[in-house]
């Protein structure tokens, strides 16, 4: 017997690990009212990390076959779900094909569509808080801890030759397991880029601490591991020293945000800029809602500011 019950209203699913704790459960109803999606609702579907492929397939098949189940946002399981379910999709968009991931599922004209929205949403977030020509001006490096879907999207956005001089001096990606590093290296080989990339096996926090010591001032340092949200801790030890004037970005905005605490303790002494994942959350969700419900949602300007204010109020931030 299926664990899923047919939807009675137009429904967007959130496929994650601890979806009930996410602010989106409070934010989505407020956004739906503002966007004119008054009958829509959101439901969470939680899986274990690296769950059984059959479990992912059951969820995707349910969404495909249920008329009022319109689509889903996928987090944490983006790569695993793609590998388990690729044959179920009628259309796989170019970003999803390149990155081997599913971050958004939608349905259009009877077809089930797989999207990778992270290259768009992460780009909007990064360009928003770094501003124009950041890397061209500073000559800074990029260090992303965690070689999953978010780092794939972020590095793709920042390393492309089409950005001209506004690319990192170099990119370093670390991960606790080698196979993810091999996968992201394979993807990078298909990106037109002149940026040197280093792939560091980092089973211990001290391995990431050592990378920090090699980074240029102003570098962008990212916690893309899920540690602090999906699992406790930080990819860095408390002994880690951030480069001067660097930007510490945690993709999480909720949970035990140890990485952000570590950065904030050095914020004044090292002149750090510290960013959580809230703006990334906004762009990630609005990109998916626009796709699933086939509506236009602005990515900047007064209307986006209003969407942000609605979210802040609903989430109690």
Buried (B, 14 or more C-beta within 10 A) or exposed (E): EEEBEEBEEBBBBBBBBEBEEBBBBEBBBBBBEBBEBEEBBBBBBBBEEEBEEEBBBBBBBBBBEBEEBBBBBBBBBBBBBBEBBBEBBEEBBEBBBBBBBBBBBBBBEEEBBBBBBBBBBBBBBBBBBBEEEBBEEBEBBBBBBBBBBBBBBBBBBBBBEEBEEBBBBBBBBBBBEEEBBEBBEEBBEEBEBEBEBEBBBBEEBEBBBBBBEEBBBBBBBBBBBBBBBBEEBBBBBEEBEBBBBBBBBBBBBBBBBBBBBBBEEBBEEBBBBBBBBBBBBBBBBBBBBBBBBEEEBEBEEEEBEEBBEBBBEBBEE
